[in-house]
Amino acid sequence: MKILIQGGRIIDPKSGLDTVGDVAVANGRIAHIQQGLQVDFQADKVIDANGCWVIPGLVDLNARLGEPGGEHAHMLQSELAAAGAGGVTSVVCPPDTSPVLDEPGLVEMLKFRAQKRHAARVFPLGALTRGLKGESLTAMLELADAGCVGFGQAEEPIVNTQTLQRAMQYAATHDLTVWLRPQDAWLGKGIAASGAYATRLGLSGIPVMAETIALQTIFDLQRSTGARVHLQRISSSAGAALLKAAKAEGLPVTADVSMNSLFLVDNDIGYFDSRMRLSPPLRQSRDRDALRSALIDGTIDAIVSDHTPVSEDGKALPFAEAEVGATGLELLLNLTLRFAAETKITVAQALECVSTRAAKVLGKDSIGHLSLHGQADVVVFDPKALWSVNAQNLLSHGKHTPFSGFEFVGKVKATVVNGHLAYEGSV
């Protein structure tokens, strides 16, 4: 399909391009990108981008898609549709599916089903241990050959440090990346972040040291093994400080932060609002501010949606019993731009955190930017369109988000993935 995107403001953080012009797409590639396209290009589809921004497709490093094993039929379809509506063209899927992504056949099946839909690219993470039980290692090389971009435990920590050491030794030997959510298995068993607010609500606390102890262990094992590690959803000021020191030391480590942690704090739980039941738990304002600073100075590499669709029944429970998670794919771009506005950084700087820098974490140079003859992952975004976050406006199967009721300025008009029109909105 040949697509011509006309008259938009083209913003590409990687090249520094910021100009009004046209983008032509053919055979899954960007055929032309310039002011006032002068070549003879016969498009099958023309998208009027006048007054809109034309930006790289977003790369989300943590989004659950409900497959394999989603409890509802066609869940992969709904979540990839949500990705398109949010301008997300590449997603990393954690291994805590049902069954767990610990066999090559499951990985190949997931990738095949996703590719058939011509929607967002899906990059699966393989399980680090069989069944995520933290005991025996998976056949990581076979999983990598099947398409896994890294290996992790999702929310399941490895209690036996020797097992984690062996996993990191194996990964280092074969140049694989280990993705870890830093949380101590025992200290991380609470409900909300430790602090005065959790105490007043009578909720068991998860202290900051649940994160810092895990980080210290990971960094010590990196020094021993040389393994490359990506840290998922750093949540505290102390954690960000340890990460900064590790990077200064030269350890091969990258990290991301949940968009929830950049905007929300423990007080937002209010009167036991189950939409705020998240992992990592919402911490204090000093942690939120430190995470923002760490993202701006490059200590933290990327913002993730931490998209976890939760059913109505899963949230209609007392706070401590409610299912953990929230929908996020459709909100990632808007919240990234709100982050730019609130911190006074440029749009291009903010977009880097969900495009170029995220793609670099994956080691995928072909995505996350707009370049001549490059992959045609393109988003047309109307910066003046108004919309509100509510269940009716979300395509995801999961309708629960802590940002419900928010009023956003700006909405995705069209999303192109690998040259295919994956989404076209009404704005």
C-alpha positions, -999 to +999 in steps of 0.1 A: +000+000+000+013+035-009+004+062+016+010+099+013+010+120+045+007+156+034+015+189+050+023+178+086+049+191+110+075+163+108+093+158+142+121+132+144+141+132+177+169+111+163+178+134+133+166+166+149+142+171+119+114+196+127+098+209+095+065+210+077+064+186+048+052+153+033+060+117+041+055+091+014+053+054+023+057+025-001+066-012+004+068-008+042+095+019+039+096+057+039+101+065+002+103+102+006+104+127+035+108+163+025+092+197+022+067+200-007+071+166-023+080+171-059+082+136-072+055+117-090+041+095-062+008+078-069-007+071-035-034+046-027-042+065+005-037+102+012-038+115+048-042+152+053-018+161+081-023+199+079-021+212+115-009+178+127+024+164+139+040+135+120+062+116+145+079+082+148+058+053+161+061+047+198+081+018+213+065+006+245+088-017+265+062-032+287+026-041+276+006-072+284-016-083+255-036-111+271-022-138+248-015-166+249-041-175+274-063-144+276-095-151+294-115-134+267-116-142+230-100-118+206-080-101+234-049-098+212-070-080+186-084-055+211-050-047+227-032-043+193-061-020+183-055+000+215-018+002+206-027+017+172-051+042+187-023+053+211+003+056+183+023+026+196+039+006+168+062-017+188+054-034+221+075-057+243+053-084+259+063-098+293+066-136+297+039-140+324+012-152+299-008-184+304+010-206+296+043-189+304+065-180+274+091-206+282+088-227+250+098-216+215+065-228+200+045-204+222+067-175+212+064-184+175+026-186+179+023-152+195+044-136+169+025-153+140-009-142+154+004-106+159+019-104+124-013-115+108-031-084+121-007-059+105-008-040+138+020-031+163+051-052+162+053-076+191+086-083+207+082-111+233+103-115+264+111-151+272+109-166+307+142-167+325+132-198+344+107-225+335+072-215+345+087-184+361+092-205+392+128-193+398+143-228+398+156-243+365+167-221+335+149-221+302+165-229+269+173-192+263+191-197+230+162-216+215+138-189+227+160-162+212+160-180+179+122-181+181+121-143+185+126-133+222+144-100+226+153-107+262+146-128+293+129-120+325+106-130+354+079-103+350+066-099+386+080-132+399+114-127+417+141-153+418+145-161+455+176-182+450+204-158+442+226-186+428+199-193+402+199-157+392+237-157+390+237-187+367+211-171+345+232-140+342+263-160+335+246-178+307+231-146+293+265-129+293+281-159+275+256-157+247+252-119+245+216-120+258+198-093+278+182-100+312+151-079+320+145-076+358+119-059+379+140-050+410+119-060+440+130-082+469+109-114+472+102-110+509+101-072+514+079-067+483+049-086+496+029-056+508+000-037+493+010-001+491+042+019+494+054+022+530+047+056+545+024+077+565-005+073+540-003+035+539-002+034+577-034+056+580-052+034+555-041+002+574-024-012+543+008-033+546+038-014+532+064-021+506+095-002+517+119+015+493+146-010+504+126-037+487+139-020+455+173-010+466+183-043+481+173-060+448+193-034+428+224-039+449+222-076+443+217-072+406+246-048+403+269-071+423+260-099+400+266-077+370+301-070+383+307-107+386+291-119+354+293-090+330+256-096+320+236-069+303+205-060+323+175-039+316+157-027+348+119-025+346+099+002+363+122+019+387+100+035+414+120+054+440+144+082+444+169+059+461+166+034+433+173+061+407+204+072+427+218+037+427+211+034+390+229+066+383+260+054+402+259+020+384+259+037+350+287+061+361+307+029+370+302+016+335+279-013+342+259-024+311+225-014+325+194+004+311+161+012+328+126+023+323+099+040+344+061+035+344+041+065+332+020+060+364+050+067+386+057+100+368+023+115+376+008+097+406+017+094+443+005+074+472-021+101+482-039+095+449-051+062+464-077+083+481-104+063+498-091+029+486-094+036+449-087+002+433-077+019+400-045+029+419-036-007+428-005-009+407+029-025+407+053-009+415+032+008+442+027+046+440+053+063+462+058+098+476+061+130+457+099+132+463+102+098+445+080+111+416+101+142+413+134+122+414+121+099+387+113+128+365+148+142+369+164+109+362+144+105+330+154+140+318+191+135+325+192+101+309+197+080+340+164+063+332+161+055+295+125+051+286+088+056+297+066+025+295+028+023+297+029-008+319-003-018+301-021-045+321-058-050+311-079-058+342-115-070+340-144-053+358-145-081+383-108-078+390-111-042+401-145-045+419-129-057+451-115-042+482-082-024+475-060-051+490-077-078+470-081-060+437-062-072+407-030-052+401-027-032+369-042-007+346-047+000+309-022+023+294-014+018+257-038+045+246-025+070+271+013+067+267+017+094+240-006+119+257+011+115+291+045+117+275+035+151+260+020+162+293+053+153+310+071+176+285+047+204+293+050+200+330+088+197+331+095+224+304+114+200+281+109+200+243+084+178+225+113+161+208+131+154+241+100+138+255+093+117+224+129+103+226+118+085+258+092+065+239+109+062+206+147+065+200+158+057+235+134+028+239+144+013+206+181+016+217+173-005+248+159-032+224+189-029+202+166-022+172+181+006+151+154+002+125+125+015+146+117+046+167+127+072+141+117+086+107+144+083+080+145+080+043+142+043+033+137+034+070+108+014+085+075+031+079+062+033+114+046+067+115+020+085+136-001+114+127-011+133+158-036+162+160-023+184+189-055+204+191-081+176+193-098+173+227-109+140+243-116+126+278-105+093+292-134+070+299-144+034+293-163+043+261-133+059+245-108+031+252-104+002+227-085-020+251-104-048+268-092-032+301-112-001+309-096+007+342-070+034+345-060+058+373-063+086+347-100+080+341-117+114+338-086+132+326-091+157+298-064+155+271-055+179+243-042+160+213-052+127+198-038+102+173-053+107+138-036+078+121-010+051+128+010+034+101+029+002+110+054-012+085+036+006+057+001-006+067-026+017+080-031+002+115-054+029+128-074+058+115-094+079+139-122+104+134-102+136+144 
